[in-house]
Amino acid sequence: MQEVVITRVFDFPVEVVWKAWTDPSLVMQWWGPEHYTSPRCEIDFREGGKYLFSMRAPDSHGGQESFSAGVYKKIVPLERLEFSQYMADQEGNYIDPAQIGLPADFPANVDMVIEFFARGEQTELKITEYGWTPGEMLKYAIMGMNQSLDKLAENIGAMYRSKES
């Protein structure tokens, strides 16, 4: 198994980045790779609480909707989130990735640690994902997360800057 670490610096305060990860209306504005949308997000934001994020492919890629879900294991406000993540049905129930046609190297569960570091008016975000098998799906996962973070920077950043002015 392999861990993945993705680090990103955002030009807005840690409170804004934290809210982008914990407020369903904001998650829906950036979750998913480029050209994908997130039409549904439910978050029971407490340790032991579950979340359900949807991701809809663009029509040019079939338009199908997929779901990921998980359980929050540890929450340290404005500093750290720890949670599991797995493929799910629209109710948030676990689905074996192979059952929905994903390759054998797609993990059944990924443990995630998101760390938030305040750097003045900037935020350093460190995402660590545990449980990946080296292969094509790992490459797509890294690409997808980076594209999602690009959307977070653009969409949430635009909202933040418009509130400042």
N, C-alpha and C positions, 0 to 999 in steps of 0.2 A: 504494500500500500504506500501511497505517496501523499505528502501534504502539499498544498498549494498556498502560496502567500502572495497576496496582491496588496500593494500599498499605493495610496493616492492622496494628494493634497488638494483640498478645496479652498476656494477663496471666500469662504464664509464661516462664521463661528460654529463651534462644536454643537451648540443648541440646535442649529438649523440642520446639521447633518444627522444628529440624533433623531430629530423629529421626522426626517426623511425616511428613516428606517422603522419608525414606530407608529406613525400616523397613517392609517390605511388610505386616506385620500391622497396623501403624498406618495406613498409607495406605488400607487397606480399610475403615477406620472412618470416613473422611471424604470420600473421593473421589466426586465426582458431585453434581449438584444435589439440592435438597430432594426427598425421597421416593425417590430413586434409591439403589441399593446398589452396592457394589463387591465382588463375590464372589471375585475373583481378582486378584492382583498379583504380578508377578515383577520383581525388580530385580537386575541385575548391576552393582553399585555401584562402578564404576571408570571413568576416562576411556576412552572407546571402548566401554564396556559398554552393553547395551540394557536397556530396561525395557518392561513390558507391563502396562497398567492396564485392568481391565474396568469396565463401568458397566452396570447392569441397570435398565431402566425399571420403574416400578411396574406391577402388573397392569392398573391403570386406564388406563395409557398403552401397553398392548400387551405389556409384560413382556420386550421384546427386549433382548439383550445386545449391547453394542458395545465395541470395543477401541481404545485409543490406545497408540501405542508411540513409541519414539524412542531416540536415542543420547546418552549423556552426553559433552559436549565438554570441559567444564572443571568441576573440583570443587575448591573451596577450603573445607576443613572449617569448619563453623559460620559461614561468611561468604557463599558464593556457589555456585550451581549454574547451569550453562549446558547446555541440551540441546535437541534437536529434538523435535517432536511431530507425529505424523501418524496418520490413521485406519489401522487394521490389522485383519487377520483374527485368529482365536484363537491363531495361531502367532506373531504379531508381524510378519507380512509386510505391506508397504505395500498399501493399497487406495485407489484413486482415489475421493474423496468422492462424485463424481457417480454412480459405479457402485452405491453403496448408497443412492441417492435423496436425497443432500444437495444443497441449492441450489448454483448456480454460484458464489455468493459465499463458499462454504466453502473455505478455503485447503488446498492439497495438503500444505503443510508450514508449521508455525509454529515459529520459534526462540524459546525461552524463556530468560529470565534471572531467577533468583530470588535476591534479596539478603536477608541476615539481619543485622539490626543489634541488638546487645545494648544494652538500655536498663535496666540494673540487673536487676530481676526481671521485666522486660517485654521483649518482642521486637517490633521493627518489621520487618515483612516487606514487601518491594517486589517485585512481579511485573511484569516487562515482557515482553510478547508482540509479536513482530515478524512481519509478513506477512499481516495481515488486510486484507480489502477492506471498505470501508464498506458496511453493509447490515444486513439482519435477522439474519443469522448472527452478526455481530459483537455485536449487542445481546444475543443469547442466550448467547454465549460469556462476556460480561462478567457477566451475571446468573448463569450457571452457576458461574463461578469464585467469585463473591461468596457464593453459597449453599454451595459446598464449603467455603469458609473459615469460614462460620458454623458448619458441622458440625465443622470442625477445632477451633474455639474451644470448642464445646460438648462434644464427645466426648473430645478429647485433654485439654482443660482439666479435665474431670471426673476423668479418670484421674490427672492430675498432682496435683490437690487431694486425692484420696483417698489418694495415697501420702504426701503431706505430713502428713496428720493421724494 
